[in-house]
Amino acid sequence: MREIADVEDVSIKADERMLFVVTKDGQFSDVMSRAVNICSRVANGAELSFARFAEA
């Protein structure tokens, strides 16, 4: 995720239940679309929900 041009910072909560992403230019839809693709490829059975999506 850090290699995506629009990503300023990314972290995963210790219990691996939340992904925190800060974008450089507010382009969350592009970045999060890539996040969904990445997580679905590398995390067997992982499901992403934007139920707690918030812009700061």
C-alpha positions as CSV (number, residue, x, y, z in Angstrom):
1,M,0.0,0.0,0.0
2,R,2.8,2.4,0.8
3,E,4.0,2.1,-2.8
4,I,0.8,3.6,-4.2
5,A,1.5,7.2,-5.3
6,D,-1.4,8.8,-3.5
7,V,-0.8,7.1,-0.1
8,E,0.9,9.2,2.5
9,D,0.6,6.7,5.4
10,V,-0.9,3.3,6.1
11,S,-1.1,1.2,9.1
12,I,-3.0,-1.9,10.4
13,K,-4.4,-2.0,13.9
14,A,-2.8,-4.6,16.1
15,D,-5.8,-6.9,16.1
16,E,-5.8,-6.7,12.2
17,R,-9.4,-5.5,12.1
18,M,-8.8,-2.0,10.9
19,L,-6.7,-0.5,8.1
20,F,-5.8,3.2,8.5
21,V,-5.0,5.1,5.3
22,V,-4.0,8.7,4.8
23,T,-3.9,9.9,1.2
24,K,-1.9,12.8,-0.1
25,D,-4.6,14.4,-2.2
26,G,-7.9,13.0,-0.8
27,Q,-8.3,10.5,-3.5
28,F,-9.8,7.8,-1.2
29,S,-11.9,6.0,-3.8
30,D,-8.9,5.2,-6.0
31,V,-6.7,4.2,-3.1
32,M,-9.3,2.1,-1.4
33,S,-10.2,0.3,-4.6
34,R,-6.6,-0.8,-4.8
35,A,-6.6,-1.7,-1.1
36,V,-9.6,-4.0,-1.7
37,N,-7.7,-5.7,-4.6
38,I,-4.5,-6.0,-2.6
39,C,-6.2,-7.4,0.5
40,S,-8.3,-9.9,-1.4
41,R,-5.2,-11.3,-3.1
42,V,-3.0,-11.6,-0.1
43,A,-5.3,-12.2,2.9
44,N,-7.2,-15.5,2.5
45,G,-10.9,-14.8,3.2
46,A,-10.4,-11.2,4.3
47,E,-13.4,-9.0,3.9
48,L,-13.2,-5.2,3.8
49,S,-16.0,-3.0,5.0
50,F,-16.2,0.8,4.7
51,A,-18.7,0.9,7.6
52,R,-16.3,3.0,9.6
53,F,-15.0,5.1,6.7
54,A,-14.2,8.7,7.8
55,E,-12.5,11.7,6.3
56,A,-10.5,13.9,8.5
